[in-house]
Amino acid sequence: MKNFLLLAGFMFVTAASHAAVQGREVSYSANGTTLKGYVAYDDAAQGKRPGILVVHEWWGHNEYARKRARMLAGQGYTALALDMYGDGKQAHHPDDAQKFSSEVSQNEKLAKARFDAALELIKNEKTVDATRIAAIGYCFGGSVVLNMARLGEPLKAVLSFHGGLVAQHPAEAGRIKARIASFTGEDDPFIPAAQVAAFRQEMDKAGVTYKAVTYPGAKHAFTNPEADKYGQEFKLPLAYNAAADKASWNAGLAFLADALKNQ
């Protein structure tokens, strides 16, 4: 009996050691441009699960976006940290970040093509239920996912973390398919109270199911622990806020769970 229990314990430890969040780099393309992403999933989970697209900050597809993909995988999703700039390009100075992000945000056709390429990729992942897809984004990425929702992309939910709320094309009644959540900081000069108020008015007018949450004392990029370093180095109003980060993440997970549950 003792030997059996030891064997059973060994088998359990061995199985557990193989059950973990896995990540792999992927390459895909849109209109001839190579895009470099990162897929994360938990290999212990059984069956198909919802897929989540993760859109990076204006710094580009970096480790922060991949970390968020792994965090989502740990919650039972398959996540794809996608690439909106092409070739996995990253910015290391605000001037480059502004240049790269503007090239995408000012070209709606290009932005949609790159987003759609990632959407197609995650739908074809073997672990993904293609009928349950959502997207989250940070900073620049938050603006991207909101605008993709406004364009009517087939998403169940869209979550924007400290993303700009100004619409390229304001939401139209009946066009948006996703539930929408926005999380911003009250002390973020890039997203002032007037912008939040206009966003709420836009969503209300279009009849969208949404929530818009603001966090007192939180500045721009409040979810990124690297924000303090960036803010100090480049003299930008960026700052990490652990309380707002935790609160927005937990609220976002609850929002996703409700929007992506099996009907």
N, C-alpha and C positions, 0 to 999 in steps of 0.2 A: 504493500500500500504506500509506504514511504517513497519507494522508487517511482511509483506511478505519479505521486504528487510532485516529485522533483521534475519528472519528465514533462508533466502538464505545465508546470511553472516555466520551464525552459521554453516550451513551445509558445506560451503566451508572450514571454519577453521577446522571443525571436520575431513573432508576428507583429508585435507592437513596434519593434525597431524598424520594420519595413513600412509601417503606416505613418506617413508624414506628408506635409505639403511639398509638392514637387514643382519645380519651375524649369522652363526651357525657353530658349530664344527661338524666335520664328522670323522668317522673312516672307514678305508678301509684296504686292505691288498695286499701284493705281496710276493709270495713264502713263506707264513707262517708268515711273519713279519707284525705286526700291524702298520699302518701309520695313523697319526693324522693330519687332514687338517682343513681348515676353508673356507667356502663358503660365498661369499657376493654378494648381488644383490639388485636392487631397486624395491620394490614391487609396485611402481607407474607406472613402465614401462609396456607396453602392448605387448603381444606376445613373440615369441622367439627372442633371441638376440645372438650375438657371445659370445663365452666363452674364457676366458683368464686364462692360468695357470701362477702362480707366484711362482718362485723358490727362496728360501731364500739365504741369505748370509752364509758364513761359520760358523756363530754363531748358525745356525739352525732355525727351524720354530719358530719365535718369533713374538712379537707385530708389529715389523716393516713390516714384510711380510704381516701381516693381515691388517695393515694400507694401504698398497699399493693395496691390494685386494678391500678394501672399496672405495678407490679413483677411481679405475676402475669401480666399481659398480655405483658410482656417475656419471660416463660418459656413462652409459647405457649398460654396459657389465655385465655378470655374471663371477665372478672371483673365482678361487680356489687357495688359498695359500697352496701348497702341502708340503709334508714331505719327504725329501730324506734320513734322518738319521734313521727313525723308532721310533715309540712310542713318537713322538713329542720331541725327545731328543734335548737339547740345550747345547751349550758350553759357559762357563763363563771365560775361559782362552784360549789364543791363542794355547797353547799346545794341549788342548782338541779339539779345532776347527780344527787344522791341522790333528789330528788323525781321527776325524769323517769324514772330507771332503776327506781325502786320501782313507779311506775305500771304499768310493763310487766312487771317480774319477779313482781309479786304478782297479776297477771291472766294466767293461763296461756292462756286462750281468746284474749285480745287478742294476746298475744305470738305464738301459733301462727298466727293469721290474718295478721298482718303478715309473718311469716317465709314463710308459704305464698304470699302475694302476690308476694314477691320471687322465690321458687322458680319460680313459674309464669312470671314475666317472663323469667328467664334461660333457662328451658327453651325459650322461643319465640324467643330470639335466633337469627338466621339463621346465625351462626357456631358455634353450640353443638350438641354431641351431647347430646341430652336424656337419654341413658341413663348419662351419666358426669358427675354433679354432686357437688361437695363444698362444704364451708363452713368458713371459718376465722373466728375472732373474737378480739378483744383486750379484756382486762379484763371489763367488763360483757358485751361481745360474746362472749367466751370462754365465759362461763356460759350465754349464750343458745344457742350452737351445741351445747354438751354436753347441755342439756336438750331441745333439738329431737331430738338423736340418741336420747336416752332415750325419747322419745315415738314413736320408730319412723319418723321422716321418711326418705324414700327417697333417702338420700345414700350415696355410696361412701366418703367419708372426712370426718371432722370434726377440726379442729385448734384447740386452745384455747391462746392465749398469755396468760400471767398472768391467767387467768380463774378465778373461784371454782369449787370442785369439789363443793360441797354439792349434793345432789340434791333437787329438789322431789319427784320420784318415782324412787326408786332403779331402776337398770337391772334389767330382767327377762330371764331367759334366752329367747333366740329373738326378742325384740322389736327389738333394735338391729340395724339393717342396715349401719351404717357402721363402718369401722375408726376408732379414736379415738386421738388423740395429745394429750397435755397437756404444756406447757412452763411451769414455774414457777421462781421464785427461792427459794433456801434462806433468804434473809434477808427474805422478804416476810411481814410480820406478819398480813396479811389471809388468807394461805394457809399456815398453819403445817404443820409436819411431820405432825401428827396428821390433818389434813385430807387430805393426800396419801396417807397410809397407808390411810385409810378409803376413798378413791377407788379405790386399787389393789384393795382387798378387794372392793369393789362390782363392779368390772369382772371380777375373777377369778371371783366367784360367778356372774355372769351369762354367763360364757363368751365375753366380748368379746375381739376381737383389738385390742390396744391397746399404747401405750407411755406411760409417765409419766416425764418427765425433769425433774430439778431442777438449777439452776445455782448453784454456790457463790458467795456474795458478791452475788448479784443480788436487788434489791428489787422492789417492785411497779412495774409499767409499764416494765420494763427494756428493752422494744423501742422505746420512743418517745423520740426525742431531745429532746422538749419536757418530759419528765418532771422533769428537774432544775429547770426554771423553775417548773412547777406545785408541786413539792415545797417549794421555797423560799418561793414566794408565799403558799401556803396552809398551810405547816407540816405537810405530809403526808409519810409515809415512801415517797416516790416517787423513783426515780433511774434514769437511763439507764445501761445497761451494754453497751458496744459489743461486748465478747466474747460475752456471752450472746445479744445480739441476732443477731449473725452466726451463731453456732452453732445457735440455734433455727431461724432462717430456712433455713439449709442442710439441717438435719434435717427440717424441715417440707416442703421441696421434694422431698426424697428420698421421704418418706412419701407425698406426693401422687402422685408419678410412679408409684410401685408400686401404689397403690390405684386409680389411674385409667387404667392401661395397658389397651390393647385385649386382650381375652381371646381 
